[in-house]
Amino acid sequence: MKNKTMFSGSGFIGSGLFFITALILSTPVTAAEPVDMSTIEEIVVTGLKRDASVLTTPASISALGAEELSAKGISDISDIQYLVPSLHYGEFLGRRQVAIRGIGEFVQAPGVMVSIDGVVQAVASSSQLSQLDLERVEILRGPQGTLYGRNATGGAINYISARPSDEFGGYIKAGYAGYEHATIEGVVSGPVGDRVSFRLAANYLNAGEGWIENLEPGEDDLMKGKKSNLRLIIAADLTDNMDATFTYGTSQSDGPWEHWPMIHQHFDLGVASGLPPVNVLTSPPSSILFTEEPRKVYNRGHTDSDREYDMYSIAFEWGIDSINVKSITAYQDWYDEFLGPADGTSIGLFDRLSISENETFTQEINVSGTNGNLDWIVGFYYMDDDRPSILFFDFPVPALIPLPVPIQLDFKEPLFNTKSRAIFVDGTWSVTDRLRIGAGIRRTVEEKEEGHTITFLAKFPPNPVPILERCGPDLFVQAWDESENTVRASVEYDLSDTSMMYTSYSEGFKVGGVNASDCNPPWDPETVDSYEIGYKASFADGATTLRAAAFQYDYSDFQTAQVIGIQGVITNAGDAEIVGLELELSSIMTENWGVNAGLTLLDTEYGHFLNTDTLRAELGLLENKGNPLSYAPDTSVNIGLTYNTPLDLGGHLSVSLDASYRSRVFYREFNQKKDSTDPYTILNFNMNWHSSDDLYSARLFVRNVTDEAYVTNIQGSNTTYGRQGTWNMPRHVGVEVTRFFGAR
C-alpha cells in the first residue's frame, strides 16, 4: 500500500467538514434572488479556449450548470452519460472507459480528454476529484486536436470548479441511501482581506453494503468501501491586471470497488441440478461454480483497492490592454492499486495484483487577444509523465499450463516516460457582422521511453522459481518519437439574431504506445478527419433552444483493445468510419413545466481488420470489415421533464424525471450478440424542496427507478471460460438534507 501522510485520507477530509460545520452555527443567511423561469439560462463555456455561450460556439458542446448538477445529484461521468446521449461510460477493474460517439479509452490510453480547471488528466481514471463542488461541466464532442491536442480524438470533458466568492457563505449536506450509503459534504467560501478569497470543499462517502452479491460462502460482497475528496482554492488579485489562483485537491478511495463476473459462458458446461442460473464444470482440479445472473458473482479470495489522487496547480492571468495571458502549472500524483481474484469463479482461478502510479507535470501558456475583426489565441503545452506499473497473476492451482506446480506471471514496467510538447495558433475572422471564418493548427512532438519484463515463475517451495523470461532476461527497452500536425477550419453564419449555422473540419491525434504483455514494437498513433455541419437556434424569447449536428469521421490506424489470454492489449485496426446525427432540445413550456431531450444516431464500421477471436481461435483470422465499433450504440435518446411550483405551506418544489435509452452496445469487434448488452432504458427521479427563507433544502432521489440491469463493459478471455464484464448499479433510493449559510 502507498504510504499516507498525516494530511491525507479521511482525517483531513473530516477536519475540513468539521471546520465547515462550526462556521454554520453562528453565520446568518442571505436569501437568494428568485429564479427566472421564463428563459433558459445561457451557460458561458470555455471549451474553445474563449468565453462564449453554447449557442454561439461553432462546435458540438453540451454544458451542465451548477443548478442542474445539484438538483439531479450529478457527481460523476457515470451520471452525466444519462443526460448526454453521445456519451458512454463503463469500467474495467477500476479503470474508466469513457467514450463519445464511439471513441474512448483503452488500457489507460485516453480517446476522450478529461481536464479539471484546465489541468489535463494523464489518465481518465484519475478524475475522481472532479465530482466535487462544480460550477459546470462541458462536454465537447468530436476531435479537438488543435486546441487540446493529443488523446482528444473522441472529444473532451472539462470540469470547472466553483470559484471563491466575494461574500462569506457555503453549505453542509448530509445524506443516506440504500446499500448503507452515508454521505456528508460541505463548502465554505469567502474573502480574506480585500484581494484574497478562498473556497474549501470536502465530501465523504461510507458505503457499508455491496450491491454485487458474492455467492461464495464466507466472502464479502463487492462494490462498497469509502471515498473522500477535498479541494482548496485560493484566488488573489495580485495587481489591478493580474490574478493568481492556487488549487490543491486530494481524492482517496479504498475497498472492494471492483467486480468482474461472468456475463456469458463460452463452453457448454451443463447446468447444475436445482440451480438453473449456475453452471458447473467438472474438470481437474475441482468443480468450478459461476453464475451469469445480473449483479451476482462467485468471488473466492480477498478483494481490495487503494487509490489516491493529489493535484497542485497555480494559474496566473494577466490582462494587458487587449491581450490576455494565462499560465497553468500543475503537478499530479495518481496511485492505483487493485488486488483480488479476477476470474469470477468459485475456484479463484487466478489472483490479480495491479499497481500503477502516474507522476505528471504540465505547463500550459495561452496568449489571446482581439485585433480589429480577428480573435486569436496562441498556445504552448508541455507534459512530463512517468508511469511505472506492476501486473502480477498468481494461479493457485495448475489449471492452465500442464506443470506439476502452480505458476505465476509477473509483468513489470518500471520505465514509461512521456515528454510531450505542442504549440498551436487559432483564430476567427469576422468577415461581416454575420459571417465568420476560423482556422487553427497545432504541432505535437512526443518522446517516449518504455521498458518492461515478463517472467513466468513456478511455485516451487519455499520460493517461486523463474522458468521462462520473455523479451530477454534484462529490461526490454524501446524508445521512439511521434509527431503530428493537426488542423481545424470552420465557417459560421448567423441566420438571424437568434440562430446560426456552421460547418467545420477538424483533425485528431491519439498517441501510440507499447503493450507491456508482449515483445512487439509500439502500436501506431491513430488520426481522424472529421467533417461536421451544425445548426443552433433560440426561440420564443429564449424559452426554447435547439441544436443539431451531422458529422462524419474517417479514421486511420484506428486503435482498439483486445484480450489475448488474460491480458488486455491495444492494436491498430486499420481504417474505421463513423457517420452520425445529433439533436438537442431544451424548452420551458409553461411557468411550471420544462423539457430537455437529446438524440444521437450513429452508423459505425471497421474497415479491413483481420483479427483472431480468442474465444473462437479454431476459426483463425476473422475479417471484421463492416462490423460496428465498440461503445457506439446505433440509437441513443434522453428526455427529461421538470415540474416547478411554489408550495402553499411555504418553500418551493421541483420534480424531475429523466429517461435515457441506448440501443444494443457492442464491446468487442466480432459482431457477436454475446459481446454486447441488450437495449436498455434508465429512469432517474429527483424531488427537491427549498425553504422560503433559503436556509434549508432537501432532495429525494431514485436512481434506476425500474431496476434495469445492463452490462457496461465486456471482455472475452480464453483462460476464464468466457466473457466477463461489469454491471450497472441497481435501483438506489436516498435522501439528502442541506443547510445553507451566508451568501449564496
C-alpha positions in Angstrom: 0.0 0.0 0.0 1.1 3.6 -0.6 2.4 5.5 2.4 -0.1 8.0 3.7 0.8 11.4 5.3 -0.9 12.9 8.3 -2.7 15.3 6.0 -4.2 12.6 3.7 -7.3 10.5 3.9 -10.5 10.7 5.8 -8.8 12.5 8.7 -8.0 15.6 6.5 -11.4 15.4 4.9 -13.1 15.1 8.3 -11.2 18.1 9.6 -12.4 20.2 6.7 -16.0 19.1 7.2 -15.8 19.9 11.0 -14.5 23.4 10.2 -17.3 24.0 7.8 -19.9 22.7 10.3 -18.6 25.0 13.0 -18.9 28.1 10.8 -22.6 27.3 10.1 -23.6 27.5 13.8 -23.0 31.3 14.0 -23.5 32.6 10.5 -26.6 34.4 9.3 -28.1 33.6 5.9 -28.8 35.9 3.0 -31.8 35.0 0.9 -31.2 34.2 -2.8 -32.9 36.1 -5.6 -36.0 34.4 -7.2 -35.1 32.2 -10.2 -36.3 33.4 -13.6 -38.3 30.5 -15.1 -39.2 32.3 -18.4 -35.9 31.8 -20.2 -33.2 29.1 -20.4 -30.1 30.2 -18.7 -27.2 30.7 -21.1 -24.1 29.0 -19.7 -20.8 30.6 -20.6 -18.3 27.9 -21.7 -14.6 28.0 -22.3 -14.4 24.8 -24.4 -12.8 26.6 -27.3 -10.3 28.5 -25.0 -12.6 31.6 -25.2 -15.6 32.7 -23.2 -18.8 32.0 -25.3 -22.3 30.6 -24.9 -23.2 27.2 -26.1 -25.4 28.7 -28.8 -22.6 30.8 -30.3 -19.9 28.1 -30.2 -19.2 26.6 -33.7 -18.9 23.1 -32.3 -21.0 20.3 -30.7 -20.9 21.1 -27.0 -23.2 20.4 -24.0 -22.9 22.2 -20.7 -24.4 21.3 -17.4 -24.6 24.1 -14.9 -24.3 24.1 -11.1 -28.1 24.3 -10.6 -28.8 21.2 -12.7 -25.9 19.3 -11.3 -27.1 19.9 -7.7 -30.8 19.3 -8.4 -30.2 15.9 -10.1 -27.3 14.8 -7.8 -24.9 14.5 -10.7 -21.5 13.8 -9.4 -19.6 11.7 -12.0 -19.4 10.7 -15.6 -21.5 7.7 -14.7 -24.4 10.1 -14.1 -23.6 12.6 -16.9 -24.0 9.9 -19.5 -27.7 9.8 -18.9 -28.1 13.4 -19.9 -25.7 13.5 -22.9 -26.8 10.8 -25.5 -23.4 10.6 -27.3 -21.6 9.7 -24.0 -21.0 6.2 -22.8 -19.4 5.1 -19.5 -18.2 1.7 -18.3 -15.5 0.3 -16.0 -12.8 -2.3 -16.2 -11.4 -3.3 -12.7 -11.4 0.3 -11.6 -10.4 1.8 -15.0 -12.8 4.2 -16.5 -14.0 3.5 -20.1 -15.3 6.9 -21.4 -16.4 7.1 -25.0 -18.0 9.9 -27.1 -19.6 9.0 -30.4 -17.9 5.5 -30.1 -14.4 6.8 -29.4 -12.9 6.1 -26.0 -10.2 4.9 -23.7 -8.4 1.6 -24.0 -6.0 0.3 -21.3 -5.3 3.8 -20.0 -4.8 5.3 -23.5 -7.5 8.0 -23.5 -9.5 8.9 -26.5 -11.6 11.4 -24.6 -9.5 14.1 -22.9 -10.5 15.0 -19.3 -9.5 18.2 -17.6 -10.1 19.7 -14.2 -9.9 23.5 -14.2 -7.7 23.4 -17.3 -5.4 20.7 -15.9 -5.3 17.7 -18.3 -5.6 14.3 -16.7 -2.9 11.9 -17.9 -5.5 9.0 -17.5 -9.3 9.4 -17.2 -9.4 7.2 -14.1 -7.7 9.9 -12.0 -10.6 12.3 -12.4 -12.4 11.3 -9.2 -11.9 14.7 -7.6 -13.9 16.3 -10.4 -17.2 15.2 -8.9 -16.9 17.8 -6.1 -18.4 21.3 -5.9 -18.7 22.1 -9.6 -19.7 25.3 -11.4 -20.3 23.4 -14.6 -19.3 20.5 -16.8 -18.5 20.9 -20.5 -18.7 18.0 -22.9 -17.1 18.7 -26.3 -17.9 16.1 -29.0 -15.7 15.4 -31.9 -11.9 15.6 -32.3 -10.2 18.5 -30.5 -6.7 18.1 -32.0 -5.9 21.8 -32.4 -6.9 23.4 -29.2 -6.5 20.4 -26.9 -4.1 18.2 -28.9 -3.2 14.6 -28.0 -5.7 12.0 -27.0 -8.8 14.1 -27.7 -10.0 12.2 -30.8 -13.4 11.5 -29.3 -13.8 14.8 -27.6 -13.1 16.5 -24.3 -14.8 16.7 -20.9 -14.0 19.8 -18.8 -14.8 20.0 -15.1 -14.9 23.6 -13.9 -14.9 24.1 -10.1 -17.0 26.6 -8.3 -14.9 29.7 -7.7 -14.2 31.5 -4.4 -16.9 34.1 -3.5 -16.6 37.8 -2.5 -19.1 37.2 0.3 -18.9 34.7 3.1 -21.2 31.6 2.6 -21.5 27.9 2.0 -23.4 24.8 3.0 -23.3 21.4 4.7 -25.2 18.5 3.3 -25.9 15.0 4.8 -27.4 12.1 3.1 -28.3 8.4 3.4 -29.2 6.0 0.7 -29.7 2.3 0.0 -26.8 -0.1 0.5 -25.9 1.8 3.6 -24.5 4.8 1.7 -23.9 7.6 4.3 -22.6 10.8 2.9 -21.6 14.2 4.1 -20.4 17.2 2.1 -19.5 20.8 3.0 -18.4 24.0 1.3 -17.2 27.3 2.8 -16.1 30.3 0.8 -15.4 33.9 1.3 -12.9 36.8 1.3 -9.7 37.1 3.2 -8.9 40.8 3.1 -9.5 42.9 0.1 -7.6 41.0 -2.5 -7.7 37.3 -1.5 -10.6 34.8 -1.3 -10.9 31.1 -0.7 -13.1 28.1 -1.2 -12.8 24.9 0.7 -15.0 21.9 -0.3 -15.0 18.3 1.0 -17.1 15.2 0.9 -17.1 11.7 2.3 -18.9 8.5 1.4 -19.1 5.4 3.5 -20.8 2.6 1.5 -21.3 -0.1 4.1 -23.1 -2.7 1.9 -22.0 -4.0 -1.5 -24.5 -4.2 -4.4 -22.8 -7.1 -6.1 -23.8 -10.3 -4.2 -20.9 -12.7 -3.7 -22.3 -16.3 -3.8 -19.0 -17.7 -2.5 -19.6 -18.7 1.2 -17.8 -16.7 3.7 -16.6 -14.0 1.2 -17.6 -10.3 1.2 -20.0 -8.7 -1.3 -18.4 -6.2 -3.7 -18.9 -2.6 -4.6 -18.5 -1.0 -1.2 -16.0 0.9 0.8 -15.0 4.5 1.5 -14.4 7.5 -0.8 -13.4 11.1 0.1 -12.5 14.3 -1.8 -11.2 17.7 -0.7 -10.4 20.8 -2.8 -9.0 24.1 -1.6 -8.9 27.1 -4.0 -7.2 30.4 -3.1 -7.7 33.3 -5.5 -5.8 36.5 -5.3 -5.8 39.8 -7.2 -2.1 40.4 -7.3 -2.4 43.7 -9.2 -5.2 45.5 -11.0 -4.5 43.4 -14.1 -3.0 40.2 -12.7 -4.9 37.4 -10.9 -3.5 34.2 -9.4 -5.3 31.0 -8.4 -3.8 28.2 -6.3 -5.6 24.9 -6.2 -4.9 21.8 -4.1 -7.0 18.7 -4.4 -6.9 15.2 -3.0 -9.1 12.2 -3.5 -9.0 8.8 -1.9 -10.9 5.5 -2.1 -10.5 2.1 -0.7 -12.4 -1.1 -0.5 -13.7 -3.8 -2.9 -14.9 -1.3 -5.6 -14.5 -3.7 -8.5 -16.4 -6.7 -9.8 -15.8 -8.8 -12.9 -18.4 -11.6 -13.0 -19.2 -14.0 -15.8 -21.5 -12.4 -18.4 -21.7 -15.3 -20.9 -20.1 -18.7 -20.6 -18.0 -19.9 -23.6 -18.0 -23.6 -23.1 -21.1 -25.8 -22.9 -20.6 -26.8 -19.3 -24.0 -28.1 -18.4 -26.4 -26.9 -15.7 -26.4 -27.9 -12.1 -29.5 -29.7 -10.9 -31.8 -27.5 -8.9 -29.7 -24.4 -9.6 -30.8 -23.1 -13.1 -28.6 -20.0 -13.2 -25.4 -21.7 -12.0 -23.1 -23.6 -14.3 -20.7 -26.3 -13.1 -17.6 -27.6 -14.8 -16.2 -30.8 -13.5 -12.6 -31.0 -14.6 -9.3 -31.2 -12.7 -8.6 -29.9 -10.2 -12.1 -29.4 -8.9 -15.6 -28.3 -9.7 -16.0 -24.7 -10.7 -19.1 -22.7 -9.9 -20.0 -19.4 -11.6 -23.2 -17.5 -12.4 -24.5 -15.3 -15.2 -27.1 -13.7 -13.1 -27.0 -9.9 -13.0 -25.1 -8.4 -10.1 -24.0 -11.7 -8.7 -20.6 -13.4 -8.7 -18.6 -16.2 -7.3 -15.5 -14.4 -6.0 -13.2 -16.5 -3.9 -10.5 -14.6 -2.1 -9.9 -11.2 -0.7 -10.6 -8.2 -3.0 -9.5 -4.7 -2.2 -8.4 -1.4 -3.8 -6.4 1.6 -2.8 -6.5 4.8 -4.9 -5.2 8.3 -4.2 -5.0 11.3 -6.4 -3.2 14.6 -5.4 -3.1 17.7 -7.6 -1.4 21.0 -7.1 -1.8 23.8 -9.6 -1.3 27.5 -9.9 -2.8 29.7 -12.6 -1.8 33.3 -13.5 -3.8 35.5 -15.7 -2.7 38.9 -17.0 -4.7 41.5 -18.9 -2.6 43.8 -20.9 -4.7 46.2 -23.0 -6.5 43.9 -25.5 -4.2 40.9 -24.8 -4.8 38.2 -22.2 -2.0 35.9 -21.0 -2.9 32.7 -19.0 -0.4 30.2 -17.5 -1.4 27.0 -15.8 1.3 25.0 -14.0 0.3 21.7 -12.4 1.7 18.6 -10.7 -0.4 15.4 -10.3 0.2 12.2 -8.5 -2.2 9.3 -9.2 -1.7 6.0 -7.3 -3.9 3.0 -8.3 -3.7 -0.4 -6.6 -6.1 -3.4 -7.0 -5.8 -6.8 -5.5 -8.2 -9.7 -6.0 -9.4 -12.8 -7.9 -10.3 -11.7 -11.4 -11.9 -14.8 -12.9 -15.3 -14.7 -11.3 -15.4 -18.4 -10.3 -15.6 -20.3 -7.0 -12.1 -21.7 -7.5 -10.3 -18.4 -7.6 -8.6 -19.4 -10.8 -6.1 -16.5 -10.6 -5.4 -13.6 -8.4 -4.6 -10.3 -10.0 -2.4 -7.6 -8.4 -2.2 -4.3 -10.3 -0.2 -1.3 -9.1 0.5 1.9 -11.2 1.5 5.4 -10.3 1.4 8.5 -12.5 3.6 11.5 -11.7 2.7 14.2 -14.2 4.0 17.7 -14.6 2.2 20.0 -17.1 2.7 23.6 -18.2 0.4 25.5 -20.5 0.6 29.1 -21.6 -2.1 30.8 -23.7 -1.9 34.3 -25.2 -5.1 35.6 -26.7 -6.5 38.9 -27.9 -8.6 40.8 -30.4 -7.3 42.9 -33.2 -10.0 44.5 -35.2 -12.1 41.8 -36.6 -9.7 39.0 -35.6 -10.0 37.0 -32.4 -6.8 34.9 -31.9 -5.0 32.6 -29.5 -1.5 31.2 -29.4 -0.6 28.5 -27.0 2.3 26.3 -25.7 1.9 23.0 -23.9 4.4 20.7 -22.1 3.9 17.4 -20.3 6.4 15.1 -18.5 4.6 11.9 -17.4 6.2 9.0 -15.6 4.0 5.9 -15.3 5.7 2.8 -13.8 3.4 -0.2 -13.2 3.2 -3.8 -12.0 0.8 -6.5 -13.1 1.0 -9.8 -11.3 -1.1 -13.0 -11.7 -1.0 -15.8 -9.2 -2.5 -19.2 -10.3 -3.2 -21.2 -7.1 -3.8 -24.4 -9.0 -2.0 -25.9 -12.1 -5.0 -25.1 -14.3 -3.6 -23.5 -17.4 -0.2 -24.9 -18.1 0.5 -28.7 -17.7 3.1 -28.4 -14.9 3.1 -30.2 -11.6 3.1 -27.0 -9.7 1.1 -23.7 -9.9 2.5 -20.8 -11.8 2.8 -17.0 -11.6 3.0 -14.4 -14.3 5.0 -11.2 -13.5 4.7 -8.2 -15.8 6.9 -5.3 -14.6 7.0 -1.9 -16.3 9.4 0.2 -14.2 10.0 2.6 -17.1 7.4 4.5 -19.1 8.2 8.2 -19.6 6.5 10.5 -22.0 7.6 14.0 -22.8 5.1 15.9 -25.0 5.5 19.4 -26.4 3.0 21.3 -28.5 2.4 24.8 -29.9 -0.8 26.0 -31.6 -2.4 29.0 -33.1 -6.1 29.5 -33.7 -8.2 32.5 -34.9 -11.6 33.6 -36.0 -12.0 36.4 -38.6 -15.3 38.3 -38.7 -15.8 38.9 -42.4 -19.1 40.7 -41.9 -21.5 41.1 -39.0 -22.9 37.7 -39.7 -20.1 35.7 -41.4 -17.0 34.4 -39.5 -14.1 32.1 -40.7 -12.0 30.2 -38.3 -8.7 28.2 -38.6 -6.1 26.7 -36.5 -3.0 24.4 -36.4 -1.2 22.5 -33.8 2.2 20.9 -33.8 2.7 18.0 -31.4 6.0 16.2 -30.7 6.3 13.2 -28.4 9.4 11.5 -26.9 8.7 8.1 -25.3 10.8 5.6 -23.5 9.4 2.3 -22.1 10.9 -0.8 -20.5 9.3 -3.9 -19.2 10.0 -7.5 -18.2 7.8 -10.6 -18.5 8.6 -13.6 -16.2 6.9 -16.9 -15.7 7.5 -18.5 -12.3 6.9 -22.0 -10.9 5.7 -22.0 -7.3 8.3 -24.5 -6.0 8.7 -24.3 -2.2 10.0 -22.3 -0.5 10.2 -19.6 -3.1 8.9 -19.3 -6.7 11.5 -20.0 -9.4 11.7 -18.3 -12.8 11.2 -20.8 -15.6 10.7 -18.5 -18.6 11.6 -14.9 -19.3 10.3 -13.2 -22.5 11.8 -10.2 -24.3 15.2 -11.1 -22.8 16.4 -11.6 -19.3 17.1 -7.8 -18.8 14.7 -4.9 -19.1 13.2 -4.7 -22.7 13.6 -1.0 -23.5 12.2 0.8 -26.5 12.5 4.5 -27.3 10.7 6.3 -30.1 9.4 9.7 -31.2 6.0 10.7 -32.6 4.9 13.9 -34.1 1.7 15.2 -35.8 0.3 18.4 -37.3 -3.5 18.8 -36.6 -5.6 21.5 -38.2 -9.1 22.8 -38.0 -11.2 25.1 -40.1 -14.8 26.5 -39.7 -17.3 28.8 -41.3 -20.1 30.4 -39.2 -23.1 32.3 -40.4 -25.7 34.0 -38.3 -29.1 33.3 -40.0 -30.7 35.8 -37.6 -30.1 37.4 -34.2 -31.0 34.1 -32.5 -29.9 31.4 -34.9 -26.7 30.3 -36.7 -25.2 27.6 -38.9 -21.6 26.3 -39.0 -19.5 23.9 -40.9 -16.2 22.6 -39.7 -13.3 20.3 -40.5 -11.0 19.1 -37.7 -8.3 16.6 -37.1 -7.4 14.5 -34.1 -4.3 12.6 -33.0 -4.1 9.8 -30.4 -0.6 8.8 -29.4 0.8 5.3 -29.8 2.3 3.1 -27.1 3.7 -0.3 -26.0 1.9 -3.4 -24.7 3.8 -4.5 -21.6 2.4 -8.0 -22.0 4.3 -8.8 -25.3 7.6 -8.0 -27.0 6.1 -6.3 -30.1 7.1 -2.9 -31.4 4.9 0.1 -30.3 1.4 0.4 -31.8 0.9 3.3 -34.1 -0.8 6.6 -33.4 -4.4 7.0 -34.8 -5.6 10.0 -36.7 -9.0 11.2 -37.6 -10.5 13.6 -40.1 -13.9 15.0 -39.0 -16.5 16.8 -41.1 -19.4 18.5 -39.3 -22.3 20.8 -40.1 -24.4 22.3 -37.4 -27.4 24.5 -36.6 -28.2 26.3 -33.3 -31.1 28.5 -32.5 -33.1 30.1 -29.7 -36.9 30.6 -30.0 -39.8 32.2 -28.1 -37.6 34.9 -26.4 -35.1 32.4 -25.1 -37.6 29.8 -23.8 -36.5 27.1 -26.3 -33.2 26.2 -27.7 -32.4 23.7 -30.5 -29.0 22.3 -31.6 -28.4 19.9 -34.4 -25.2 18.4 -35.9 -24.4 15.9 -38.7 -20.9 14.5 -38.8 -18.6 12.0 -40.5 -15.3 10.7 -39.1 -12.6 8.9 -41.2 -10.1 7.1 -39.1 -6.6 5.9 -40.0 -4.8 3.3 -37.9 -7.8 3.1 -35.6 -6.8 1.8 -32.2 -8.8 -0.9 -30.5 -8.5 -3.1 -27.4 -8.1 -6.9 -27.5 -7.7 -9.6 -24.8 -5.1 -12.2 -25.6 -5.1 -14.9 -22.9 -5.8 -12.9 -19.8 -4.1 -9.6 -20.7 -5.6 -6.6 -22.5 -3.6 -5.2 -25.3 -4.0 -2.5 -27.9 -3.7 -2.9 -31.7 -4.2 -0.9 -34.8 -7.4 -2.0 -36.7 -6.7 -0.1 -39.9 -9.4 2.3 -41.0 -12.8 3.0 -39.4 -15.7 5.3 -40.3 -18.4 7.0 -38.2 -21.4 8.8 -39.6 -23.9 10.4 -37.2 -26.7 12.9 -36.4 -27.3 14.7 -33.1 -30.2 16.7 -31.9 -30.6 18.6 -28.6 -33.7 20.5 -27.4 -34.4 22.4 -24.2 -37.7 24.2 -23.6 -39.6 26.0 -20.8 -43.1 25.0 -21.9 -45.1 26.8 -19.2 -44.5 28.6 -15.9 -44.2 25.2 -14.3 -43.1 22.7 -16.9 -39.8 22.3 -18.7 -38.4 19.6 -21.0 -35.0 18.7 -22.4 -34.2 16.0 -24.9 -31.4 14.6 -27.0 -31.0 12.1 -29.8 -27.9 10.6 -31.4 -27.9 8.3 -34.4 -24.7 6.5 -35.3 -23.6 4.3 -38.2 -20.1 2.9 -37.4 -18.0 0.3 -39.1 -14.5 -1.1 -39.2 -12.5 -1.1 -42.4 -10.4 -4.1 -43.3 -9.4 -5.6 -40.0 -8.1 -9.2 -39.6 -8.1 -10.4 -36.0 -8.4 -13.7 -34.1 -11.2 -14.1 -31.5 -9.6 -16.0 -28.6 -12.9 -17.5 -27.8 -13.2 -19.0 -31.3 -9.5 -19.5 -32.0 -10.2 -22.5 -34.1 -11.7 -20.2 -36.8 -8.3 -18.5 -37.3 -8.1 -14.9 -38.6 -11.6 -13.3 -38.9 -12.4 -10.4 -41.2 -14.2 -7.7 -39.2 -14.8 -5.2 -42.0 -18.2 -3.7 -41.7 -18.7 -4.7 -38.0 -19.9 -2.0 -35.6 -17.4 -0.2 -33.4 -17.4 -0.8 -29.6 -19.2 1.7 -27.3 -21.2 3.0 -30.2 -25.0 2.3 -30.0 -26.9 3.0 -33.2 -29.5 5.0 -31.3 -29.2 7.0 -28.0 -32.1 9.0 -26.6 -32.5 11.0 -23.5 -35.6 13.0 -22.4 -36.2 14.8 -19.1 -39.3 16.5 -17.7 -39.1 19.1 -14.8 -42.0 20.5 -12.8 -41.5 23.6 -10.6 -44.1 25.1 -8.2 -44.3 27.2 -5.1 -46.0 25.5 -2.1 -48.9 26.9 -0.1 -47.1 25.7 3.1 -44.0 27.7 2.1 -41.0 27.0 0.0 -40.5 25.7 -3.5 -40.8 22.2 -5.0 -39.0 20.9 -8.1 -39.6 17.4 -9.5 -37.7 15.9 -12.4 -37.9 12.6 -14.3 -35.1 11.7 -16.8 -35.1 8.8 -19.2 -32.1 7.5 -21.1 -32.3 4.9 -23.8 -29.5 3.0 -25.6 -29.8 0.5 -28.4 -27.6 -2.5 -28.4 -24.0 -1.7 -27.5 -21.1 -3.9 -28.7 -17.9 -4.2 -26.6 -15.8 -6.4 -28.9 -15.2 -6.2 -32.6 -16.6 -9.5 -33.8 -20.3 -8.5 -34.2 -21.4 -11.3 -31.8 -24.6 -10.8 -29.8 -22.9 -12.3 -26.7 -20.3 -9.5 -27.0 -23.0 -6.8 -26.4 -25.6 -5.7 -24.0 -29.3 -5.6 -24.9 -31.0 -2.3 -25.4 -31.9 -0.6 -22.1 -33.7 2.4 -20.6 -32.7 4.0 -17.4 -35.1 6.2 -15.4 -33.9 8.7 -12.7 -36.2 10.6 -10.4 -35.4 13.6 -8.3 -37.6 15.7 -6.0 -36.1 18.9 -4.5 -37.6 21.2 -1.8 -36.2 24.6 -0.9 -37.4 26.5 2.1 -38.9 30.0 1.7 -36.1 31.6 3.8 -33.5 29.7 1.7 -32.0 28.2 4.9 -32.7 24.6 4.0 -33.2 22.2 1.1 -34.0 18.5 0.8 -33.7 16.0 -2.0 -35.4 12.7 -2.5 -33.8 10.6 -5.3 -34.4 7.3 -7.0 -31.7 6.3 -9.5 -32.6 3.5 -11.9 -36.3 3.6 -11.0 -37.2 0.3 -12.8 -34.1 -1.5 -11.6 -32.9 -2.1 -15.1 -29.8 -4.4 -15.4 -27.3 -3.9 -18.3 -23.7 -4.6 -18.9 -21.4 -1.6 -19.0 -18.3 -3.4 -20.4 -17.3 -6.9 -21.7 -14.0 -8.6 -22.3 -13.5 -12.1 -23.5 -10.7 -14.4 -22.4 -9.9 -18.0 -23.4 -8.5 -18.6 -19.9 -11.5 -17.8 -17.8 -14.2 -19.8 -19.6 -15.9 -17.0 -21.4 -16.9 -13.3 -21.3 -16.6 -11.2 -18.2 -17.9 -7.7 -17.6 -19.4 -5.2 -15.2 -23.0 -4.4 -14.3 -24.7 -1.1 -13.8 -25.9 -0.1 -10.3 -29.3 -1.4 -9.3 -32.2 0.8 -8.1 -30.8 3.3 -5.5 -33.1 5.3 -3.2 -31.9 8.0 -0.9 -32.4 11.4 0.7 -30.2 14.5 1.3 -30.7 17.5 3.6 -28.7 20.7 3.1 -28.3 23.7 5.5 -27.1 26.9 3.8 -25.4 29.8 5.4 -24.2 33.2 4.4 -24.5 34.5 0.8 -25.5 32.1 -2.0 
